[in-house]
Amino acid sequence: MIKNRVVEAAKEGRPSFGVYVFSGSPKMIEILGFAGLDYVRIDMESAFNNPETVHRMITTAHAVGITPLVRIPESIDGQIDDNLIHRVLNMGALGIVLPRARSREQVERAVQAVKGPPIGERHVTTGGFTGGLGRENAEEHLKWANENVILSIQVETKSAIDSIEEIASIPGLDMVQSGRGDLSYEYGVPGEQYHPLVLEAEEKMIAAGLNAGKLVSVQYYPLKDESQIPKIQNFVDRGVHSLNLGIDLDVVNVWRSLLKDISTR
């Protein structure tokens, strides 16, 4: 069966590394896969990638051996879009990222949409890509899906931080990940994602996730700022499971830095 490299890395006691993919480009997925990253988070929220493009990106990810996760868009009323989740998972995504998690009730509903019985309500069939288009044994595939198709929530609202211990305890939730950009607005310091209030909230999320036995993920931007590399290494030493190394568009900073170095010589 297909392996989820995020799950496999955690079982092996090593961190997983990946990036968000904003560009609607299967070619970018190829590049990141060959670069040796473990996963990509294909973005449907901020980047507005349509389902057809996402499908091609997921297929490409499987072709080059990198695990495809998809961040779904936040609904206007904060409700869970079961239909979109099911469509994305049937395309072959190995995980859903729920943005702006707000409450225990919302996350519990997301669990029901992502997980199959006895954990959730999703009808996990073998007719999709991960089921080998009918090749896999139905009972074995359901067990595989509940272990390898993960639900991750972005903890980027004050209400989620205030109830993070309760949220982190929810059965079927696999990962908690920080969202300092949105948290900076929630805490009244817009754009200051390294403000002490924001970092304190992130630390609270990390502690709650680790204490609850969940996978924990943080995001930093080493292509923009090399000084963040020791911070990332420190998170690895502390047992943070998944390190998101920015977004695919950060590569522009590599060329900007190179051009600057060349022009100053």
KEFILO-748771 format. One line per field, with one value per residue (C-alpha): residue in three letters; x, y, z. Coordinates in pm, 1 decimal, always signed. Layout:
BEGIN
aa: [ALA; ...]
x: [X; ...]
y: [Y; ...]
z: [Z; ...]
//
This chain:
BEGIN
aa: [MET; ILE; LYS; ASN; ARG; VAL; VAL; GLU; ALA; ALA; LYS; GLU; GLY; ARG; PRO; SER; PHE; GLY; VAL; TYR; VAL; PHE; SER; GLY; SER; PRO; LYS; MET; ILE; GLU; ILE; LEU; GLY; PHE; ALA; GLY; LEU; ASP; TYR; VAL; ARG; ILE; ASP; MET; GLU; SER; ALA; PHE; ASN; ASN; PRO; GLU; THR; VAL; HIS; ARG; MET; ILE; THR; THR; ALA; HIS; ALA; VAL; GLY; ILE; THR; PRO; LEU; VAL; ARG; ILE; PRO; GLU; SER; ILE; ASP; GLY; GLN; ILE; ASP; ASP; ASN; LEU; ILE; HIS; ARG; VAL; LEU; ASN; MET; GLY; ALA; LEU; GLY; ILE; VAL; LEU; PRO; ARG; ALA; ARG; SER; ARG; GLU; GLN; VAL; GLU; ARG; ALA; VAL; GLN; ALA; VAL; LYS; GLY; PRO; PRO; ILE; GLY; GLU; ARG; HIS; VAL; THR; THR; GLY; GLY; PHE; THR; GLY; GLY; LEU; GLY; ARG; GLU; ASN; ALA; GLU; GLU; HIS; LEU; LYS; TRP; ALA; ASN; GLU; ASN; VAL; ILE; LEU; SER; ILE; GLN; VAL; GLU; THR; LYS; SER; ALA; ILE; ASP; SER; ILE; GLU; GLU; ILE; ALA; SER; ILE; PRO; GLY; LEU; ASP; MET; VAL; GLN; SER; GLY; ARG; GLY; ASP; LEU; SER; TYR; GLU; TYR; GLY; VAL; PRO; GLY; GLU; GLN; TYR; HIS; PRO; LEU; VAL; LEU; GLU; ALA; GLU; GLU; LYS; MET; ILE; ALA; ALA; GLY; LEU; ASN; ALA; GLY; LYS; LEU; VAL; SER; VAL; GLN; TYR; TYR; PRO; LEU; LYS; ASP; GLU; SER; GLN; ILE; PRO; LYS; ILE; GLN; ASN; PHE; VAL; ASP; ARG; GLY; VAL; HIS; SER; LEU; ASN; LEU; GLY; ILE; ASP; LEU; ASP; VAL; VAL; ASN; VAL; TRP; ARG; SER; LEU; LEU; LYS; ASP; ILE; SER; THR; ARG]
x: [+0.0; +99.5; +308.6; +244.6; +597.6; +485.3; +340.9; +638.2; +886.7; +709.1; +708.6; +1081.7; +1148.9; +1268.5; +1123.1; +948.7; +1010.2; +793.0; +658.3; +330.5; +273.0; +97.2; +180.0; -71.1; +207.2; +259.3; +611.9; +679.6; +562.9; +816.0; +1095.6; +1013.1; +982.8; +1322.2; +1467.2; +1403.4; +1125.0; +879.4; +556.1; +385.2; +84.9; -109.2; -293.7; -657.4; -713.9; -473.2; -371.6; -719.4; -605.4; -907.3; -992.9; -871.8; -529.2; -513.2; -590.8; -297.6; -69.1; -170.0; -111.9; +230.7; +319.5; +251.7; +454.4; +766.9; +717.4; +633.5; +330.3; +46.2; -152.8; -417.7; -517.5; -883.8; -1040.4; -1215.4; -1591.2; -1765.4; -1966.2; -1685.9; -1864.4; -1685.9; -1721.0; -1759.8; -1806.6; -1481.0; -1290.2; -1423.1; -1341.3; -984.7; -926.5; -1071.9; -819.1; -545.8; -455.3; -300.4; -412.0; -636.4; -520.0; -807.0; -730.2; -833.5; -955.6; -1187.6; -1347.9; -1367.7; -1700.1; -1558.6; -1257.4; -1473.5; -1681.0; -1365.6; -1263.3; -1597.3; -1539.4; -1179.2; -1181.2; -1366.7; -1546.8; -1515.9; -1350.0; -1549.5; -1820.8; -1632.8; -1711.3; -1362.0; -1383.4; -1113.1; -1232.4; -1007.6; -636.8; -519.0; -732.9; -567.2; -889.0; -1047.0; -734.1; -700.5; -886.8; -1168.1; -1112.5; -734.7; -773.6; -1006.2; -753.4; -474.5; -673.3; -747.9; -376.1; -230.8; -484.7; -424.6; -618.2; -408.6; -551.6; -395.5; -411.4; -435.4; -726.9; -729.0; -1028.6; -834.0; -533.0; -758.2; -898.8; -595.4; -562.9; -925.2; -889.9; -563.9; -728.1; -981.6; -956.1; -890.7; -707.6; -355.4; -162.9; -166.2; +27.8; +91.5; -23.3; +162.8; +57.2; -311.0; -233.6; -58.4; -391.7; -579.7; -349.0; -355.3; -5.9; -87.5; +200.9; +433.5; +444.4; +752.1; +598.4; +630.0; +250.8; +242.0; +541.6; +387.8; +70.8; +275.6; +458.1; +125.0; +13.5; +338.3; +313.4; -52.0; +11.0; +310.9; +131.8; -167.2; +54.5; -30.1; +203.0; +319.3; +422.0; +564.8; +649.5; +959.9; +1123.6; +1493.5; +1507.4; +1409.3; +1615.8; +1909.0; +1925.1; +1610.8; +1796.9; +1919.0; +1561.4; +1440.2; +1713.2; +1608.7; +1249.5; +1378.5; +1574.9; +1260.7; +1064.7; +854.8; +757.2; +706.1; +893.1; +734.7; +1006.7; +796.4; +630.6; +742.1; +749.0; +1023.1; +1268.5; +1258.8; +1465.8; +1746.5; +1784.7; +1742.7; +2019.2; +2243.7; +2193.5; +2266.3; +2587.3; +2701.7; +2623.9; +2817.9; +3141.9]
y: [+0.0; +365.0; +509.5; +842.1; +971.0; +1198.4; +901.1; +679.2; +940.9; +972.1; +594.5; +589.0; +867.4; +1121.1; +1454.2; +1508.7; +1815.5; +1985.2; +2310.4; +2468.4; +2477.5; +2795.7; +2769.1; +2549.2; +2355.2; +1978.6; +2062.3; +2229.8; +1910.9; +1717.0; +1955.3; +1933.0; +1556.9; +1517.6; +1762.2; +1498.0; +1659.4; +1429.1; +1611.8; +1901.3; +2091.9; +2180.4; +2503.8; +2557.1; +2835.8; +3119.8; +3012.5; +2935.5; +2623.2; +2458.7; +2088.1; +1984.6; +2139.7; +1989.8; +1647.5; +1673.9; +1790.7; +1498.6; +1249.3; +1399.4; +1380.3; +1007.8; +965.9; +1119.1; +970.9; +1280.8; +1275.5; +1508.2; +1690.3; +1949.5; +2261.7; +2312.5; +2660.6; +2790.3; +2808.7; +3141.4; +3011.3; +2799.1; +2474.6; +2165.4; +2104.7; +1726.3; +1709.4; +1890.2; +1679.6; +1358.1; +1472.3; +1565.3; +1239.0; +1040.0; +1214.7; +1052.9; +1313.6; +1156.1; +1428.1; +1728.7; +2053.5; +2242.5; +2616.6; +2841.5; +2571.1; +2732.4; +2481.6; +2121.4; +2080.2; +2196.2; +1966.5; +1671.7; +1730.3; +1734.1; +1399.1; +1254.6; +1377.3; +1256.1; +924.7; +607.2; +382.2; +320.3; +660.5; +870.2; +857.1; +875.5; +599.6; +468.2; +277.2; +99.0; +256.6; +560.6; +604.1; +495.4; +182.7; +79.9; +147.1; -156.8; -367.4; -343.3; -552.4; -334.8; -420.8; -374.7; -50.5; +97.1; +17.3; +164.4; +482.1; +550.8; +525.2; +699.3; +960.5; +1229.1; +1526.2; +1828.1; +2148.8; +2492.0; +2643.0; +3006.5; +3146.5; +3267.5; +3048.8; +2740.8; +2839.8; +2897.6; +2544.0; +2372.0; +2100.4; +2000.4; +2010.9; +1817.0; +1534.0; +1462.5; +1103.5; +1090.2; +1422.5; +1341.4; +1669.0; +2022.9; +2288.8; +2652.5; +2950.4; +3250.1; +3483.5; +3465.2; +3446.3; +3782.4; +3937.3; +3744.3; +3881.3; +4240.1; +4253.1; +4214.7; +4090.9; +4040.3; +3662.5; +3654.7; +3877.9; +3731.4; +3691.4; +3488.9; +3275.9; +3209.9; +3087.0; +2863.8; +2716.1; +2641.1; +2455.5; +2257.7; +2149.4; +2048.2; +1850.3; +1663.6; +1591.7; +1450.9; +1229.0; +1412.6; +1496.4; +1856.3; +2086.9; +2438.2; +2658.6; +2870.6; +3028.0; +2935.3; +3039.3; +3390.0; +3396.6; +3157.0; +3256.3; +3048.1; +2723.4; +2684.3; +2743.8; +2464.6; +2233.2; +2319.2; +2217.3; +1885.8; +1831.1; +1903.2; +1633.2; +1843.4; +1593.9; +1796.4; +2105.5; +2311.4; +2507.9; +2790.5; +2791.8; +2707.0; +3075.3; +3139.1; +3023.9; +3380.8; +3476.7; +3244.4; +3429.8; +3772.4; +3688.9; +3556.4; +3865.0; +4089.0; +3900.3; +3918.3; +4288.0; +4383.3; +4215.1]
z: [+0.0; -40.2; +241.5; +410.1; +465.3; +751.0; +937.2; +852.6; +973.4; +1308.0; +1352.6; +1280.1; +1528.9; +1274.2; +1161.3; +829.5; +615.5; +356.0; +214.3; +114.4; -260.7; -370.3; -739.3; -922.1; -1086.7; -1109.0; -1226.6; -891.9; -719.4; -928.3; -829.0; -458.4; -476.1; -639.1; -384.7; -118.5; +84.9; +261.1; +187.1; +16.4; +148.5; -163.0; -92.3; -186.5; +64.8; -3.9; -353.3; -494.3; -679.9; -842.8; -795.6; -1142.1; -1081.1; -734.1; -878.8; -1120.7; -840.8; -617.8; -898.5; -965.3; -596.2; -593.5; -910.9; -753.4; -406.8; -204.8; +26.0; -85.3; +181.8; +93.1; +282.5; +210.9; +204.2; +511.6; +467.7; +522.8; +818.9; +963.1; +882.9; +754.7; +380.9; +383.7; +7.6; -70.2; +182.6; +30.0; -323.2; -232.5; -48.1; -336.6; -562.0; -354.8; -92.7; +216.1; +450.2; +505.4; +663.4; +825.3; +849.2; +1137.0; +1374.2; +1624.4; +1859.6; +1975.5; +1797.0; +1463.6; +1486.4; +1587.6; +1275.8; +1067.5; +1218.0; +1110.9; +755.4; +721.3; +906.9; +825.0; +1077.1; +1365.0; +1412.2; +1166.0; +903.6; +572.3; +326.2; +251.4; -74.8; -271.6; -597.1; -562.8; -625.7; -280.4; -303.2; -625.4; -821.2; -662.3; -622.7; -243.7; +12.4; +152.0; +518.2; +497.9; +303.7; +567.5; +840.3; +626.7; +556.8; +922.2; +1001.5; +695.7; +583.0; +842.4; +974.1; +1069.5; +1210.2; +1192.6; +1536.9; +1436.1; +1635.8; +1994.7; +2072.5; +1962.8; +2172.9; +2475.6; +2444.9; +2290.7; +2556.6; +2500.9; +2121.6; +2121.5; +2313.6; +2036.0; +1908.3; +1534.2; +1521.1; +1403.7; +1397.3; +1534.6; +1346.5; +1424.9; +1224.0; +1359.4; +1079.2; +1169.4; +1539.4; +1514.9; +1413.1; +1679.7; +1947.7; +1824.2; +1674.0; +1303.0; +1092.5; +1389.4; +1382.9; +1609.0; +1873.6; +2226.7; +2253.2; +1931.9; +2024.3; +2365.5; +2195.1; +1965.1; +2263.4; +2429.6; +2116.7; +2097.3; +2460.2; +2429.7; +2112.6; +2252.5; +2581.7; +2390.5; +2176.5; +1853.2; +1569.9; +1602.9; +1318.6; +1302.9; +1007.3; +954.1; +647.9; +612.3; +245.9; +352.1; +668.5; +720.4; +1086.0; +1140.3; +1069.3; +1431.3; +1549.2; +1321.5; +1451.0; +1805.8; +1729.8; +1595.3; +1917.9; +2119.8; +1939.9; +1701.4; +1434.8; +1118.4; +1005.2; +730.9; +553.9; +411.4; +69.8; -281.3; -379.4; -123.5; -387.7; -521.1; -216.8; -326.2; -655.7; -493.5; -248.1; -523.6; -739.6; -441.6; -364.6; -726.3; -767.0; -453.4; -563.0]
//
